[in-house]
Amino acid sequence: MLKATGMEEIESYYDKKSESYDEIFSTLYFKVYDAITWKYLEPHVPTDDVVEIAPNYDQGTSAINAAKVIFEMLCQIEKAR
């Protein structure tokens, strides 16, 4: 058997911490943070290439916003056909 290296403790810590992510990220602070971040991120979302833009720490908020923009773009392309 391999000797424990502390990874179990680290994993346990972040597992416990992740249980409160939804509560933490639903606070007014993070709602304002997300709105401001998206305001400055949106102009840089490419309109002709699909790319992954979601940073690992934002619980998918950027990915959701990007998906909405991409969906709208695809709808416009479909209308133009």
N, C-alpha and C positions, 0 to 999 in steps of 0.2 A: 504494500500500500504506500501511496505517496504521502509524505509528511505535509500537513496543512501549512500553507504559506500566508495565511491571513486573508486569502481571497474570499473565503466563506464569510468572514466578518465584513469585508467591504461590500460583498454582494448583499448580505443581510441588511446593512445600513441603507443602501440605496433602494432596496426593495421596500423597506419601511418608509423611507423618504418619499418614494414615488406614490404611495397611497394618498398623500396630501397634495399632489400636483394639481389635480382638478380644482381643489379648494383654493390653493395659492394663486393659480393662474386665472381664477374667476374674480379676483379682487379688482377694485377700481384702478389700482396702480397698474396692473398688467393689462387691463382693458385699454387704458390710455397709452401705455407702452406699445401695445399691438397696433393701435390706430395710428400712432405717430410713425412707427416702424414701417407699416404698410404704405403710408402716404409717401414716404421717401423711397420705398422699394418698388412700388408699382410702376413708376416711369421707366424703370430699368428692366422690367419683365419683357423679354423678347416677344415680338409678335409673329415672327416667322419660324422660330425654332422652339421645340419643347425641351426644356431643361429642368433639372432638379435644382430648386433654389431654397429648399427648406433647410435651415440650420438644424442641427440635432437637438438643440435646447428649447425649441419653441413649441413643442407638443403638436406639431403639424399645423399650426395657425397659418404660417406662410404658405404651406402646401395647399391648404383649403382655399385661401385667397387666390393663389395662382391657378388652381383648378377652376375657380369661378371665372377668372379672366380668360383662361384658355377655352372654357366652354362657350363664353360669349363670343370669342373670336371664331370658333368653329361654327356657331350659329350664323354669324355674319357671312362666313365663307359659303355656307350652305344656301343662304338667301341669295347670294350673288350668282349662284349657278344657273 
